[in-house]
Amino acid sequence: MRYDPPRSPGVRPRSPVPRLTEEASILTTTFRELGILPETAEALEAVGIMSPFPIQEMTLPVALSGSDVIGQAKTGTGKTLGFGLPLLESVVVPADVDAGRAAQDQLTDAPQALVVVPTRELCQQVTNDLLTAGKVRNVRVLAIYGGRAYEPQVEALKKGVDVVVGTPGRLLDLAGQRKLSLAHIRTLVLDEADEMLDLGFLPDVEKIIQQLPVKRQTMLFSATMPGQVISLARRYMSQPTHIRATAPDDEGATVANTAQYVFRAHSLDKVEMVSRILQADGRGLAMIFCRTKRTAADVADQLSRRGFAAGAVHGDLGQGAREQALRAFRNGKIDVLVCTDVAARGIDVEGVTHVVNYQTPEDEKTYLHRIGRTGRAGNTGTAVTLVDWDDIPRWQLINKALNLDFNDPPETYSTSSHLYEALGIPEGTKGILPRAERTRAGLAAEEVEDLGETGGRGRGRGRGASATATATDTATATATEERAPRTRTPRRRRRTRGGQTVEHPGAGTAPEPAGPAGGAEDSGTSADASGEARRPRRRRTRAGAGTASQTGRAEHSAHAEAPAAQAGEGASADGPGDASGEARRPRRRRRTRGGVGTRPAATETAPES
C-alpha cells in the first residue's frame, strides 16, 4: 500500500501535502482495534463485518483524528465504510450523552454531517450502509435526492436528522428554500468525485461547500483522480492526506478477481449470445450494461420473452420503477438487471457473478466501473464485453489505456464453440430458458412504491406510471358518468318543443265527432301517429322553423279546400282519404309539410262541431 499525493504538471499545491510511502501487507486486524466506538463495532459484527479492507484500515486512523483525507482505491474495495465510520463517530447523538462522551448542549436537530453523491441509486446505498453501521447508536440518516416528493423530505428535516446523504441538485434546492440548514455541518464527504466531474456537478458541489462552516473535516473519495478533482481538493481542503490503497498482488487497473472476456459480435446476434451466457454454469446474479436507454429497455423485454427474470434501470423510467427493479434484484426476485451507466457507479449488490457489456463503454473509466459490479469484496466474477465491428477503434483505445491483452477480439457468434468453452456454457444450450429453470418470482412480484414523483418524466413513462394511469382512467370514467345526465337533459327539452308542434293538430281533432269525414279522421290519425314516431329522429329546430314559416300557406290551403269539401264532391271517405294520403307523402320528407296536412282537417271539421 502506498500514500502518494498526485501532482499535476505546472500546478503547485496551496498547502503542503505530506508524502508518505509505505509497503505493507494486509493485516488481520479488526474494527475494534482501529479505535471505533464499541456500539459501531457491535452493529457491524451483527451483519458479519469483522475485518476491514485495505482502504478502510489505512483511512480510519487518519480520519478519526479529524484530518482531511483523499481516499483513492479501486471500485468494490470498501470506500463507503472508509469514510462512513469516521463520519458516524463525529456525530453527537443522545447515546453519546448517556455514555458520558458528550454534553447535553452539543445535541442538535440540524444535520451534523453531509455526504454528497452523484446518483440516486448510490445515495440510497450509502444511506443504507450508514443506517446499518449506526443502528446501535440510533443515528438518524436521511437520503435527499430528486424524483421524490419534497414534502416527506422536508418533514423529516423538521423532525431532526444527524446525517444527510444527497445528490447536488436536490441539496441545493432545499438549501436555497431554507428547508435544509448547513450551518452545523462538522464533516463533509464527497463520494465518487470523478463521476460528479463527468456529470457536470462540480459547480453545484462548490456552491454547497461555500455554504458550509469553514471549520470542518472534509473527506474526498474516488476511484480515479482527474486534475479538476485535485484542484477542487486543494481549494477546499486543509492539508489533506492522500491515501492510495492497493493490494500487493493487484497492481493493475482492474480487480484481479474478475476474469475478463472480450468477443467481437454482430449486433443482430447479441441477444442470442447473452441468452446463452446467462445459462453458464455457476451463474448467479447478472448485470447487463447498455449505452442507450432504448437499447436497455429493448434487451430487457427480449430477455423477459425468452423466460429470464429480467428488469431494467434507465433514465426514462420513473424513480419508483427504478427503485422497484433494484429492490427486486437485491431480493432475488429477478436475477438479470439490464441498465445504463446510471447503475455503474457504487452500486453494491451481493451475489453478482457476471457482468455483460452489451455495448462498448465510452472510455476506460466507464469500463472499470461497469466490471467493478462483480468481483467485489474479495469475491470472484466474470466480465464479458461484446464489441461491434464499428466499435473496434474505441475498444482498442480502452484496451491500450488499461494495458489489457484484447486488442483484436475474436469473431464470435452464439453458436461458436470457443464461447461455450470459455464461459462454461453446457453444450446444447438454446436461446430460451427451459421452463424447469424459471424459478424466480419476477419483477411483478415487487411492489412499486408511491414516491409522489415530481415532474412529467416520473409519472408519464415506464412501469412506475401504471398506477397513475389507472387512477387517471378511473377519474375519467367517473367524470363521464357524472356528465351523462347533463347530455340527456337538452334532448328532453328539444322533444318537448317537438311535442308542442304535434299537439296543435291534435288539439283541433280531439273534439271532432264522427261524421262524413270519419275515414279522413282515421287516416289523419294514423298519419299523425306515424309522424310522431318519426319526429324524434329528425332535428326539432327544422320542424319548428318549418312550421312557423309554413303557417300562412297552411291556412290558405285550408280556406281553398273547405268549399270543395262542403260542395260534396266525392263526399265519400275516398276524397279525404286521398287528401290524407297526399299529406302523408310529404310528411315522410319534411315534417313541416305534415303540419300543412293536419291543419286543414282540423279547419274543415271545426264548423261541424
Summary of the structure (lengths in Angstrom):
residues: 609
radius of gyration: 41.3
end to end distance: 125.3
largest distance: 137.6
contacts: 1985
relative contact order: 0.09
helix: 50%
strand: 11%
